[in-house]
Amino acid sequence: MFVDMVRLWNRGIEAQRMLTETWSSAASVVSHRSDTIAKAIENPMTGDYRELTQMVGEKVEGMTESAGAVMADWGQWQRLWSAHVSSMMGAFTAANGGLIAAQRVATSGEKLTSLALSSSVRALAPIHRRATANKRRLSHKR
């Protein structure tokens, strides 16, 4: 089977784009919310408790969705990892057919890499969605 490097490359770029946007958005949101916390400490009567309460709930929801995405892929991870290890062991023990064994290792490795990148994007998606939405929403409050 042919290893589709372009597809893997594009998945990697998508994962990196989401990660970069999440980090950038998180920095902006943390800065804004730090100011919100400081203002609530200075004057508890005028604190933005709606925002302070929302930030706790959305973290629980985001992390729960993220964990769900990881767990949804767990069985496939186990199957692909087992297949990859088996193909590597087969390559070392094959008396002949080295090219076929090498192709099996490459194919199983490509499937494992593809799943890793896809799983990363699915696991990051709920956190990315909330962080970027909060950045947009909070940028209008300043």
Protein Blocks (a to p, Z undefined) as FASTA:
>chain_A
ZZdfklmmmmmmmmmmmmmmmmmmmmmmmmmmmmmmmmmmmmmmlccfklmmmmmmmmmm
mmmmmmmmmmmmmmmmmmmmmmmmmmmmmmmmpmghklmmmmmmmmmmmmmmmmmmmmmm
mmmmmmmmmmmmmmmmmmmmZZ
